[in-house]
Amino acid sequence: MGIKNFYGLLGGTRNQFHQDIHNIVSDLSMMIKPTLTILDGTNVLMENGPTGGDPSNVKKGDAILAGVDPVALDTYAFEHILERGKDWPRYLYMAEEKGSGRMDYSGRVKEIVG
């Protein structure tokens, strides 16, 4: 998802931050302010990611999301693309508290079916 992918920008030995990953990712949401976020959900790795995935773990998502609020976009994607319900990861709450965006996407998402 968009904000979580900022973590990859750290490079190197970023595994040292895993014990505080939610705080780190929410901090990154304050430091990196994209004007547009695009999430490719055409094929979705549902488990064993990011490096241990197997083709059997991939589902067709047939979705591409675009938005100006990365917090709302990640919240929507977590619930609808990853199909994980509303038990959202802590980094989303923290990013919202820090002013990076709003988790409440209601009335701000338009679904376009091609």
C-alpha positions as CSV (number, residue, x, y, z in Angstrom):
1,M,0.0,0.0,0.0
2,G,1.1,3.6,-0.5
3,I,2.3,4.8,2.9
4,K,3.7,1.4,3.9
5,N,5.8,1.4,0.7
6,F,7.6,4.5,1.9
7,Y,9.4,2.1,4.3
8,G,11.3,0.7,1.2
9,L,13.0,4.1,0.7
10,L,15.0,3.5,3.9
11,G,17.1,0.9,2.1
12,G,20.1,-0.8,3.8
13,T,19.5,-2.4,7.2
14,R,15.9,-1.1,7.7
15,N,15.1,-4.4,9.5
16,Q,16.5,-2.7,12.6
17,F,13.3,-0.5,12.6
18,H,10.8,-3.4,12.6
19,Q,10.2,-3.3,16.3
20,D,8.8,0.2,15.9
21,I,7.5,-0.1,12.3
22,H,4.1,1.6,12.8
23,N,5.7,4.7,14.3
24,I,8.4,4.8,11.6
25,V,5.9,4.4,8.8
26,S,3.6,7.1,10.3
27,D,6.6,9.4,10.6
28,L,7.4,8.8,6.9
29,S,3.9,9.8,6.0
30,M,4.8,13.2,7.5
31,M,8.1,13.5,5.7
32,I,7.0,12.3,2.2
33,K,4.0,14.2,0.9
34,P,2.9,13.0,-2.5
35,T,0.4,15.1,-4.5
36,L,-1.0,11.9,-6.0
37,T,-0.8,8.3,-4.8
38,I,-1.5,5.4,-7.2
39,L,-2.0,1.9,-5.9
40,D,-1.8,-1.0,-8.4
41,G,-4.2,-3.7,-7.2
42,T,-4.5,-5.6,-10.5
43,N,-2.7,-8.5,-8.9
44,V,-2.6,-8.7,-5.1
45,L,-0.2,-10.7,-3.0
46,M,-2.5,-11.8,-0.2
47,E,0.0,-13.5,2.1
48,N,3.7,-14.4,2.6
49,G,5.0,-11.1,1.2
50,P,7.0,-9.3,0.4
51,T,9.7,-11.9,-0.5
52,G,8.2,-15.3,0.3
53,G,5.2,-15.1,-1.9
54,D,4.1,-17.9,-4.2
55,P,1.9,-17.5,-7.3
56,S,-0.8,-19.3,-5.4
57,N,-0.8,-16.4,-2.9
58,V,-1.8,-13.9,-5.7
59,K,-5.4,-13.0,-6.5
60,K,-6.7,-10.9,-9.3
61,G,-7.7,-7.6,-7.9
62,D,-8.6,-5.8,-11.1
63,A,-8.3,-2.4,-9.3
64,I,-6.2,0.7,-9.6
65,L,-6.7,3.3,-6.9
66,A,-5.7,6.9,-7.2
67,G,-6.1,9.7,-4.6
68,V,-4.7,12.8,-3.0
69,D,-5.1,11.5,0.6
70,P,-2.7,8.5,1.1
71,V,-4.2,7.7,4.5
72,A,-7.7,7.3,3.1
73,L,-6.3,5.4,0.2
74,D,-4.4,2.9,2.3
75,T,-7.5,2.5,4.6
76,Y,-9.7,1.8,1.7
77,A,-7.2,-0.6,0.1
78,F,-6.7,-2.5,3.4
79,E,-10.4,-3.1,3.7
80,H,-11.4,-3.7,0.1
81,I,-8.4,-4.8,-1.9
82,L,-6.6,-6.9,0.8
83,E,-10.1,-7.9,2.2
84,R,-8.9,-7.5,5.8
85,G,-12.0,-5.7,7.2
86,K,-11.8,-2.8,9.5
87,D,-9.0,-4.1,11.8
88,W,-6.7,-1.4,10.3
89,P,-3.0,-1.4,11.0
90,R,-1.9,1.0,13.8
91,Y,0.3,3.1,11.4
92,L,-2.9,4.4,9.8
93,Y,-4.3,5.7,13.1
94,M,-0.9,7.2,13.9
95,A,-0.6,8.9,10.5
96,E,-4.0,10.4,10.9
97,E,-3.1,11.7,14.4
98,K,0.0,13.3,12.9
99,G,-2.0,15.1,10.2
100,S,-1.0,13.1,7.2
101,G,-4.6,12.5,6.1
102,R,-8.0,11.1,7.2
103,M,-8.8,7.4,7.5
104,D,-12.5,8.1,6.9
105,Y,-12.9,7.7,3.2
106,S,-16.7,7.7,3.1
107,G,-18.0,10.1,0.5
108,R,-14.5,10.6,-0.9
109,V,-14.1,7.4,-3.0
110,K,-15.6,7.0,-6.5
111,E,-15.6,3.6,-8.0
112,I,-15.2,3.5,-11.8
113,V,-15.9,0.2,-13.5
114,G,-14.4,-0.2,-16.9
